[in-house]
Amino acid sequence: MTDGRVHIVKAVNATVIGLDDAPRGDAEFDQGADRKYVLDPHGALTGVRPV
């Protein structure tokens, strides 16, 4: 928390991925990856680069 706001992506260890990367993210999650995945199919999350 740097500007009075909680940064959810950092707090829950989330990774923003594009729709093309969804199958890979799903496979990693099924194998027990220690992160959460947030789908951003339209690139609406500016300032956060998809993997």
Stockholm file with secondary structure:
# STOCKHOLM 1.0

chainA/1-51         MTDGRVHIVKAVNATVIGLDDAPRGDAEFDQGADRKYVLDPHGALTGVRPV
#=GR chainA/1-51 SS CCSSSCCHHHHTTEEEECGGGHHHHHHHHHTTCSSEEEECTTCCSTTSCCC
#=GC SS_cons        CCSSSCCHHHHTTEEEECGGGHHHHHHHHHTTCSSEEEECTTCCSTTSCCC
//
